């Protein structure tokens, strides 16, 4: 167990870690790690129990997962059902749990002043939990709903198939879905009554794969489009050699993407679009090393060559021997990452540590396996020897195997067939594979060597507009809080021609994917060394983002911008990326119904958004020449908005911008020219009619999916501090009662959530439910019934309860950013929306302190209450195959007074007025 806010060997911690740690062992032998962090806003706790899905009795598969759900219902000391979650939510916290193969983890966080009672409530679940018959039946349905949600997930299906094809007697085969003294006193008091049964942790010895499960190739029919190879070997678990990290060393090399790597060769041949290599499905007693390759259509036809090349690379590793310089480089990268790690949320931190406490000795609870330190060639060689042809399992996924399989996995009903292969077969594949120049990587030039902090003379609290020109604006904020040698740089390209049609949108996407593709073998090493980059298309252009160590960031940025400026279409790579993007669009129909509903909701509300179906229709007709004509046109007029923050000085930020402008705007034949004032794009959102309830119904895209979904959206207002906090306070108060009533009591579906929505500064709230038990129209009625019930609860709320909720929201707003990336994303949202309210949190806290209970009730009555004359709602209903008859009936029924049916999204969108944009005309900065 790890708790945030007995002496043993000193716990190893990062050089930059200012927290204090203390390990204690209670009288009942419960091991506890106490953590004191003077800078944290929240307290958190995690309990890790070494019982998981592998412990399920035969015939009671899913029992551990079911008990995970049941434990949080009630206890003898706190018998009111769901009172724990209510208490946590009302005091600014969150709670959850998960079941893994060997363990189950329970965790929560909460505002610091409420930690003691929360910890007591949490402890009682492990002392005297209550499990009523009624709650048990309801939670059985919830677990079943969760399972149904996953039935069409290829990842889940493949995971289960790999387990199915293992020894039946092995557990792997099973189906599973303050100050330290004060805190120590609390823990000893609250947890000492947990009964010690004197049992040692469960172990699962032996290998899950016998000879019949090895030397096989399994052809699998997936749900989604695409081809994938999973080459898997049972191996010695790395946890047994976590200082020597044999799997990390081998994954580092087999998963390399630079020149001469396996992936580089497969990519050059046009056979693969991604490759992962490393340990997976690991435990204390058994583990697997996996190589997972996403194949192109051409790659699917060359499966034998690809497997042959993989084994050729493994042979190269055997011949080269274990290299000390590679281990030392990997060790250096890991050491820098550990000592300069970003702080994360306390709730995530305690979960990570509590899990580590089950696996490592106390001194390594914080480190885990993240610091390779013992170079032991024989250990690495031993695992490398296990990656042999007579120890392999190959899983080959493709829709092309439909109607060519003869077996069905019993849990997910995945179709598959098995063929035997031998070592001599693999040898033949190696001999016939292309004779390419596979070789080990060169030393990584992106490893940072200058980790010093820049001098910041003034304490800048908010971003400032440092530079403004016809080409760009530069928002700048030096790091005065986190004090790490890292930076965050974003370039947002506003290009009017980038999204003016579905064709332009999909060409823009192919362009950004190709830039990433061209950069990969060079820039991959930057990401390995902790400097991450991404180039992604947007509705109005594209974005370049870099985050990580600042030492060599400018070198990478310059390379990226030059790739953009000198872009040329390579027909062979265009064909590969076009195929990849086409499959992505084809697979949208396999999204969960709630995701489809969210997509339709955005399509209805956001002006100038294009449907993916039109992009998919265009894709087959696109040629390389279309892109060659499009990119110069797209770049011909551009405006760039920069956000630069972190360990970068003012003059460095300005020079960075100047370099980009020199490359793009100021050469003799410039790639880009400034925008005309009329070309600056704005984000506009549809304004719904007051007093009307719009609804849009559509059948689910996947006819095999029995789940239906509803998004019930209430549009409220344009960004305003006082209205914002009223909406936020309503959402905070209503969130847990909505979940309890609609999910726990009525059992409408596992996915049930009430949350806020923000479209470019237009605020609202939405209830999202995915269900097999009721159709979307019926669910809509249940949402309205909940709002009617909630109305009385709001009126009956005591003054103390109101103040408690206000204080909880204030505490949430005053929570500090944990790291540079989190802070930067917060400020970037203001820039992207054009609101530029960088002091938003402080202003909204001031508004909250002025808010009265009656004002909240008045807000509810005007904007949220069922039947309110000024209320604006939109219900998006996606009907699964179980409710197709509901769709036909509800689609033909006359529209009720106060409702309006949306038959055609685009006719509706063009008929409605739009909210004004927050973005000004010149550089998105309002004068």
Secondary structure as GFF3:
##gff-version 3
##sequence-region A 1 927
A	DSSP	beta_strand	2	4	.	.	.	ID=ss1
A	DSSP	beta_strand	20	25	.	.	.	ID=ss2
A	DSSP	beta_strand	31	36	.	.	.	ID=ss3
A	DSSP	beta_strand	42	49	.	.	.	ID=ss4
A	DSSP	three_ten_helix	53	55	.	.	.	ID=ss5
A	DSSP	alpha_helix	63	71	.	.	.	ID=ss6
A	DSSP	beta_strand	74	75	.	.	.	ID=ss7
A	DSSP	alpha_helix	83	90	.	.	.	ID=ss8
A	DSSP	beta_strand	94	99	.	.	.	ID=ss9
A	DSSP	beta_strand	104	111	.	.	.	ID=ss10
A	DSSP	three_ten_helix	112	114	.	.	.	ID=ss11
A	DSSP	alpha_helix	115	127	.	.	.	ID=ss12
A	DSSP	beta_strand	129	130	.	.	.	ID=ss13
A	DSSP	alpha_helix	133	150	.	.	.	ID=ss14
A	DSSP	alpha_helix	154	164	.	.	.	ID=ss15
A	DSSP	three_ten_helix	171	173	.	.	.	ID=ss16
A	DSSP	alpha_helix	180	191	.	.	.	ID=ss17
A	DSSP	three_ten_helix	211	213	.	.	.	ID=ss18
A	DSSP	beta_strand	216	220	.	.	.	ID=ss19
A	DSSP	beta_strand	227	235	.	.	.	ID=ss20
A	DSSP	three_ten_helix	238	241	.	.	.	ID=ss21
A	DSSP	alpha_helix	246	254	.	.	.	ID=ss22
A	DSSP	alpha_helix	262	268	.	.	.	ID=ss23
A	DSSP	beta_strand	272	280	.	.	.	ID=ss24
A	DSSP	beta_strand	287	295	.	.	.	ID=ss25
A	DSSP	alpha_helix	297	300	.	.	.	ID=ss26
A	DSSP	alpha_helix	303	320	.	.	.	ID=ss27
A	DSSP	alpha_helix	324	339	.	.	.	ID=ss28
A	DSSP	alpha_helix	346	357	.	.	.	ID=ss29
A	DSSP	three_ten_helix	362	364	.	.	.	ID=ss30
A	DSSP	alpha_helix	377	386	.	.	.	ID=ss31
A	DSSP	three_ten_helix	389	391	.	.	.	ID=ss32
A	DSSP	beta_strand	392	398	.	.	.	ID=ss33
A	DSSP	three_ten_helix	399	401	.	.	.	ID=ss34
A	DSSP	beta_strand	407	408	.	.	.	ID=ss35
A	DSSP	beta_strand	415	420	.	.	.	ID=ss36
A	DSSP	alpha_helix	423	432	.	.	.	ID=ss37
A	DSSP	beta_strand	464	468	.	.	.	ID=ss38
A	DSSP	beta_strand	472	478	.	.	.	ID=ss39
A	DSSP	beta_strand	486	494	.	.	.	ID=ss40
A	DSSP	three_ten_helix	496	498	.	.	.	ID=ss41
A	DSSP	alpha_helix	502	528	.	.	.	ID=ss42
A	DSSP	beta_strand	531	538	.	.	.	ID=ss43
A	DSSP	beta_strand	541	549	.	.	.	ID=ss44
A	DSSP	alpha_helix	553	565	.	.	.	ID=ss45
A	DSSP	alpha_helix	571	586	.	.	.	ID=ss46
A	DSSP	three_ten_helix	587	590	.	.	.	ID=ss47
A	DSSP	alpha_helix	593	605	.	.	.	ID=ss48
A	DSSP	alpha_helix	612	619	.	.	.	ID=ss49
A	DSSP	alpha_helix	624	636	.	.	.	ID=ss50
A	DSSP	beta_strand	639	646	.	.	.	ID=ss51
A	DSSP	alpha_helix	650	664	.	.	.	ID=ss52
A	DSSP	three_ten_helix	677	679	.	.	.	ID=ss53
A	DSSP	beta_strand	692	699	.	.	.	ID=ss54
A	DSSP	beta_strand	708	718	.	.	.	ID=ss55
A	DSSP	alpha_helix	721	738	.	.	.	ID=ss56
A	DSSP	pi_helix	739	745	.	.	.	ID=ss57
A	DSSP	beta_strand	752	759	.	.	.	ID=ss58
A	DSSP	beta_strand	762	771	.	.	.	ID=ss59
A	DSSP	alpha_helix	776	796	.	.	.	ID=ss60
A	DSSP	alpha_helix	799	813	.	.	.	ID=ss61
A	DSSP	alpha_helix	820	833	.	.	.	ID=ss62
A	DSSP	alpha_helix	840	850	.	.	.	ID=ss63
A	DSSP	alpha_helix	853	863	.	.	.	ID=ss64
A	DSSP	beta_strand	872	879	.	.	.	ID=ss65
A	DSSP	three_ten_helix	881	883	.	.	.	ID=ss66
A	DSSP	alpha_helix	884	892	.	.	.	ID=ss67
A	DSSP	beta_strand	899	901	.	.	.	ID=ss68
A	DSSP	alpha_helix	905	911	.	.	.	ID=ss69
###
